[in-house]
């Protein structure tokens, strides 16, 4: 693996928030710094419901991934869901997202997580290609949820 990946804590908020703000603006989600801090704070403080990772250079991260955790009967235990994945636009299409998804899937598996879910909208072929490269497959024909058993 060539991309550094870092599990975030409270001290990471100053480097994380600008990326989240940029991602929210890109997808048309209205948010301000206080709202983002309220959303990210529990995860950065160690909530068992999710985690955040930064990746890329420590001074200027390339992006972030947020995963939420829950129990899955179908997976046979703990499952994670990719809630957000953002790579700076200027460095997209270099395999970074695939590398990050693969590495985080391995870390989650080592931590006892049984499956990683990723939603890709119908017609979002770029997201579906990324998911396939990272080992995901359709959870059920006709659904947008993709799954990677761990």
N, C-alpha and C positions, 0 to 999 in steps of 0.2 A: 504494500500500500504506500502511496506517495503523498496523499493528502492527510495532514494532521487533523484529528478529530478530538474535540474536547467536550466532556460533559460539563454543562454550565452550573454555576452557583451564583449567589447574589452579586459577587464582584464582577460578573460578566455583563450585567445589565447595560453599562455604557457602550459596550461594543455590540451588543445584541440589538438594542432598541433601534438604531438607525437602519439596520437590515430589515427588521420587522416593519418599520414605517415605510420603507421603500417597497417591500412586498405588498403591504396593504394598499398603498397607492396604485401599484401595478394592477391589482385585481379589483380595484374600485371599492375597497372597504374603507369606510370613514373611521379613523381612529386618531386619538391624540395621545400625547406622552403619558398622561395620567391613566387613561384607559388601558394602554399597552402595559404599563407597569402593574396595574391591578390584575391583568390577565397572566402576565409572566411571573409575577412575584411568588405565588404559591409553588410553581414548578421549580423556580430557582432556589426556593427555600427547602426543597426536598419532598414535596408532596408525593405520596405513593400513586397518585393518579396520572402522572406524566413526567416527562423529562425533556430537556432541551439540550441540543448539541450545537456548538459552533464548529466550523471547519475552515481550513486554510490557514494562512499566516496569523499568528496570535495578535499582532498589532492591527491588522486590517483583514478580518475574516472574509472568506469568499462567500459564505452563506450559513444557513442554519437549518436544522430539522427539529420539529416538535413531534413527540409521540405521546399518545394517551394510552393508558393501560386499563384493562378490564378482564372479566372472566368470560371464557368462551366454552360452552358445552361442545361445540363442533370441533374446536381445536384440542379439547381435553385439558383445559387449564387456562393459565394466564395467556392473554393475547395482547398485542400492541397494535395501534393504528397510527399511521403517519397522518398527522393533523396538518402539518405544514412542511414544505420543503422549498427552500429558496436558494438559488445560486445567482450571484451578480450577473446581470445580462451580458456584460462585456466578456465573461469567461464561460458562458454556456456552450454546450456541444463539444466539450473536451473530455467527457467521461467522468467528471467530478461527481455528479449526482449518483451515477451507477456505483462508483467506488464507495461513496458515503453510505448508500443504502445497503450495500453488501457488507460493509464493515459493521454498521450498527446492527444489522440482522444477526451477525455472528456474536456480537456482544450481548444482545438480548437473549439469544439462544443459550449462551453460557450462563446467563442469569436466570434461566428457568422459563423464559417466555416460549410458548409453544407455536405461535404463529404471528406473522406481521401482516397487517392489512393495509391496502393502499387503494383509495378511490380514484378512478380515472373516468372523467365524463365521457359519455358516448360521443364518438367523433374526435376525441382528443388523442390523435394517433401518436403524437410526440410522447405523451405520458404513458401510453400503452407500450411503446417501444422501450422506453426507459424501464418500465416495470418488467418486461420480458428479459431485458439484459441483466436485471438484478435478481432474476429467478422467480418472479411472480407469475401466477397463472390465474385464469378466470375462476372465481369461487363458484359461480353458477352461471350457466349460459344466459345471456340477456341482461345480466346485472353489471353495474359499473365497478363493483368491488373486486379487487384482485387480492390474492392471498399467496403468501410465501410460507409454507410450513417450515418450522425451524426444528 
